[in-house]
Amino acid sequence: MADTSVSYKCPKCGAPLSFLPGHDKVTCEFCGSEYTTAEIEKLFAQKETQAAAATTTADKGWDTSQAGTAWGQEEAAQFQTFVCSSCGAELVTDGNTMATECVYCGNPTMLPQRFNGDLKPDFIIPFKKTKDEAVAALKKFYEGKKLLPDAFTANNRVDALQSLYVPFWLFDSQVHALFHYDASNTKTYQEGDDDVKETEHYNCVREAAIDFKKIPVDGSKKMDDDYMDSIEPFDYNEMIPFTTAYLTGHLADKYDVTAEESVSRAQDRVTASTTSIMDASLNYDAFQTTESNIEQTGGSVKYVMAPVWILTTKYEGKPYTFMMNGQTGKFVGSLPTDKGKEKKYMAMAFGGVLVAAVIIIQLVSRLL
């Protein structure tokens, strides 16, 4: 079977190549050889073209003559096969995976066909935080959580933390804002024997032209928006022009939410930020917006891949996700509670209060 993927191997020794966090070159961890991204693109460009062509041929149909039933078009789009060019294993991924690693031989693997028909990213933010740092952050996240179930920490598969490049749309926007407010200042003072409260009312107008740069909206339906918002911000000053070489050794997803579909979220963020800026310009005890108008006067969009360390684990049938910004190290996650421990600590707290109450009653009795 023709190779439908490309394994990035060292030309000198054949070991897997990786773009290690904090490095500026693709590295062979076995022999120590280093290659620039331009060298990697040149070395593997032909193989990527051949793999994409092989995938096109392989995806023309499914052989269902012996068993099972034919896949529907929607099902086939969601789950696709690729052949590892290193060990020959045929593996299944979802339709959005662009870069992964072979579970059998561990070689970093690129799936060039997944790029067809989609936009190429403009920029990428390379990983700076290592897996060891991500594991340490997760373990620290558990510290001091007395109600955390013991079974959860014992079986949370911290070593299964994965480095994933997540698609982002970055919106630049220029807006003109005009806000009207009813505002007031209140002061109190004493006049003779009377307490006086005096309130002054103001009709305020605020007008501004505001430039917003790089408003992020993730382009993946699988990534929880609340989590992605929580690990922001990324330092977009460290963005560099995209090349597939940076994906080696990491997972990567292509977008399944288009730029057009992301516009409403970007507009919501612009509206919220504009409102906050305008409100902050007031210096009154109280105020209320009576009229607001935010008009977009221009804008542009860029497609960026951003680094995230991620782990999802289950406890009692419920998923718990942990994410770390692969550039800054900002960490978020959710944790379960051990109901037995919760009852135990409540009982201990109640017992402590009861003992204290008895001691106080005895002291009062002695005084009487």
DAURSUL-V488172 format. One record per helix or strand. SS is the DSSP state (A for helix, B for strand). FROM is the first residue (numbers start at 0). TO is the last residue. If there is no record, write none. Layout:
ss:SS from:FROM to:TO
ss:SS from:FROM to:TO
//
This chain:
ss:B from:5 to:6
ss:B from:8 to:8
ss:B from:15 to:17
ss:B from:25 to:27
ss:B from:33 to:34
ss:A from:36 to:57
ss:A from:72 to:77
ss:B from:78 to:82
ss:B from:89 to:93
ss:B from:96 to:100
ss:B from:107 to:109
ss:A from:111 to:114
ss:B from:122 to:123
ss:A from:130 to:141
ss:A from:149 to:153
ss:A from:157 to:159
ss:B from:161 to:190
ss:B from:193 to:217
ss:A from:224 to:229
ss:A from:235 to:237
ss:B from:239 to:240
ss:A from:243 to:246
ss:B from:250 to:252
ss:A from:258 to:279
ss:B from:285 to:314
ss:B from:317 to:324
ss:B from:330 to:332
ss:A from:338 to:366
//
